[in-house]
């Protein structure tokens, strides 16, 4: 099937579905300047061992090293801007063609783009908490502590170590994940965008939907089961899908 035939089919599936959700991974944010994790030659996990760099045990055993490795990279995520794919999903939600977005990303770009229903199943970088008393902090305060020389950043209340509200390797899944597993009940169409579909349990969510479309630059393990597979940049794909639906390409809020 040629590219534009796939665009037309995807647009038709969106129009016909009465319950559509998006599942997004790191690949949707590469056009915003955020590298993904597994792409050959550019993936972050080719530079870092994830268990050593971004796990709960790494934070506990060497908190200063954990912050030295991760914090500036995460801060850069906070400075990134949404791209056309993020804005397109927000537009589809506003047009009642999309119920909401389930995202593996911690960059907050769906929220910035104007999506109202977002389940951030790996957490986010807007807030932090104490590992002992669980007192809450804005993420910016954690960054300020680190940049002022306090490594690891510590709780003002009990002096234990602070951590961002992200799901690290070895962490339990958060409440958004469990809400997402409920909201996908009865999902007729899932748009899988920029996910390698290799990290479980999130990678199993598309199979709950009646059918799903995969938009990813490289193949995934679920390609054979998908209604449509488009190996292209998400920004281009969603610009073309919106055009096929007769909608403007982006809506900035």
C-alpha positions in Angstrom: 0.0 0.0 0.0 1.4 3.4 -1.0 1.9 6.1 1.6 -1.1 8.3 0.7 -3.3 5.2 0.6 -2.3 4.5 4.1 -3.1 8.1 5.1 -6.6 7.9 3.5 -7.2 4.6 5.3 -6.1 5.9 8.6 -8.3 9.0 8.3 -11.2 6.8 7.4 -10.6 4.6 10.4 -10.5 7.6 12.7 -13.8 9.0 11.3 -15.5 5.6 11.6 -14.3 4.9 15.2 -16.5 5.9 18.1 -13.6 5.4 20.7 -10.1 6.2 19.6 -7.1 6.6 21.8 -3.4 7.4 21.1 -0.5 5.6 22.6 2.7 7.6 22.2 6.4 6.9 22.8 9.7 8.6 22.5 9.6 8.7 18.7 6.9 11.4 18.7 9.2 13.8 20.5 12.3 13.4 18.3 11.1 16.2 16.1 11.1 18.4 19.2 14.8 17.8 19.7 14.5 15.0 22.3 16.4 11.8 21.4 14.6 8.5 21.7 16.0 5.5 23.6 16.6 2.8 21.1 17.2 4.1 17.6 20.5 2.7 16.2 23.3 5.3 16.5 21.3 7.9 18.3 19.4 6.1 21.1 20.1 7.2 24.6 20.5 3.6 25.8 23.5 3.2 23.4 25.2 5.9 25.6 23.9 4.8 29.0 23.1 1.5 30.6 19.4 2.1 31.7 19.7 0.0 34.9 22.9 2.0 35.9 21.6 5.3 34.8 17.8 5.5 35.4 16.8 2.9 37.9 15.5 3.0 41.4 18.5 1.0 42.6 20.8 3.6 40.9 19.1 6.4 42.7 19.4 4.6 46.1 23.0 3.4 45.7 24.5 6.5 44.2 22.1 9.4 44.3 24.7 12.0 43.4 25.7 10.0 40.3 22.1 9.5 39.4 21.5 13.2 39.3 24.7 14.0 37.6 23.8 11.6 34.8 20.1 12.4 34.4 19.1 15.9 35.6 20.5 18.2 32.9 19.0 15.9 30.2 15.6 15.9 31.9 15.8 19.7 32.3 16.4 20.0 28.6 13.1 18.0 28.1 11.3 20.7 30.0 12.6 23.4 27.6 11.4 21.5 24.5 8.4 22.6 22.5 5.6 20.5 21.0 5.8 19.6 17.3 3.1 19.1 14.7 2.3 15.6 15.8 1.6 16.8 19.4 -0.6 19.6 18.2 -2.4 17.3 15.8 -3.4 14.9 18.6 -4.7 17.9 20.6 -6.6 19.0 17.5 -8.2 15.5 17.1 -9.3 15.6 20.7 -10.9 19.0 20.3 -12.8 17.7 17.3 -14.0 14.7 19.4 -12.1 12.3 17.1 -9.8 11.2 19.9 -10.7 10.4 23.5 -7.2 11.2 24.8 -3.5 10.3 24.8 -1.7 7.5 26.8 2.0 8.4 26.7 5.2 6.7 27.8 7.0 10.1 27.6 7.9 12.2 30.6 8.5 15.4 28.6 5.0 16.9 29.1 4.7 18.0 25.5 1.2 16.7 25.1 0.1 18.9 27.9 1.9 21.9 26.4 0.3 21.2 23.0 -3.2 21.5 24.6 -4.3 17.9 25.0 -6.7 17.8 28.0 -6.9 14.0 28.6 -3.4 12.7 29.0 -2.4 9.6 30.9 1.4 9.9 31.6 2.1 6.3 32.4 5.8 6.8 33.1 5.3 10.0 35.1 6.3 13.6 34.3 8.8 16.3 35.2 6.5 18.9 36.7 6.8 17.8 40.3 9.1 15.9 42.6 8.7 14.3 46.0 10.7 13.2 49.1 11.6 9.5 49.1 10.8 9.3 52.8 8.1 11.7 53.9 6.7 12.1 50.3 6.5 15.9 50.7 6.0 17.5 47.3 8.0 20.0 45.4 8.0 21.7 42.0 10.5 20.1 39.7 12.1 23.5 39.2 13.0 23.6 42.9 14.8 20.3 42.7 16.8 21.7 39.7 17.6 24.9 41.6 18.9 22.8 44.5 21.1 20.7 42.2 22.5 23.8 40.4 23.3 25.5 43.6 25.6 22.6 44.6 23.2 20.4 46.6 23.7 17.0 45.1 21.6 15.0 45.7 18.8 17.5 46.3 17.2 17.0 49.8 13.9 17.5 51.4 13.5 20.7 53.5 11.2 18.8 55.9 13.1 15.6 56.7 16.4 16.0 54.8 16.0 12.8 52.8 16.6 12.6 49.1 14.2 14.1 46.6 13.2 12.3 43.4 11.2 13.4 40.3 7.8 12.0 39.8 8.8 9.7 37.0 8.6 6.0 36.8 12.2 4.6 37.0 13.3 1.2 36.0 12.3 -1.1 39.0 9.6 1.2 40.1 5.9 0.2 40.3 3.7 1.6 37.6 1.9 4.8 38.6 -1.8 5.6 38.9 -2.1 6.9 35.4 -1.1 3.5 34.0 -3.9 1.8 36.0 -6.4 4.5 34.8 -5.2 3.9 31.2 -5.9 0.2 31.5 -9.5 1.0 32.4 -10.1 3.7 29.8 -9.0 1.5 26.9 -11.9 -0.9 27.6 -14.0 -0.7 24.4 -11.4 1.1 22.4 -12.2 0.6 18.7 -9.0 2.2 17.4 -5.6 3.0 18.9 -3.1 5.2 17.2 0.4 4.0 18.2 2.8 6.8 17.6 6.6 6.7 18.0 6.7 3.7 20.2 9.0 0.7 19.7 6.5 -1.4 21.6 9.2 -3.3 23.4 8.7 -1.9 27.0 6.1 -3.8 29.0 3.5 -3.6 30.4 2.7 -0.6 28.1 3.7 -2.4 24.9 0.7 -4.8 25.4 -1.9 -2.0 25.4 -2.5 -1.9 21.6 -3.7 -5.5 21.6 -6.6 -4.6 23.8 -8.0 -2.3 21.1 -10.2 -3.7 18.4 -7.7 -2.5 15.8 -4.6 -0.3 15.8 -2.5 1.8 13.5 1.3 2.0 14.0 3.1 5.2 13.1 6.8 4.7 13.7 10.0 5.2 11.8 11.2 1.6 12.4 9.4 -1.7 12.6 7.8 -2.9 15.8 7.0 -6.4 17.1 3.2 -5.8 16.5 3.4 -4.6 12.9 1.9 -7.8 11.5 -1.2 -7.4 13.7 -1.8 -3.7 12.8 -4.5 -2.5 10.5 -2.0 0.1 9.0 1.8 0.6 9.5 3.4 3.9 8.4 7.1 4.1 8.8 7.6 7.8 8.6 8.1 10.9 10.9 5.0 11.5 13.0 4.9 15.2 12.2 4.5 14.5 8.4 2.0 11.7 9.0 -0.3 13.8 11.2 -0.1 16.9 9.0 -1.3 14.7 6.1 -4.0 13.0 8.3 -5.4 16.3 9.4 -5.5 17.5 5.8 -7.3 14.3 4.7 -9.8 15.0 7.5 -10.2 18.6 6.4 -8.7 20.1 9.6 -6.0 22.8 9.9 -2.5 21.3 10.5 -1.8 22.7 14.0 -3.7 24.4 16.8 -1.5 26.2 19.3 -3.0 27.0 22.6 
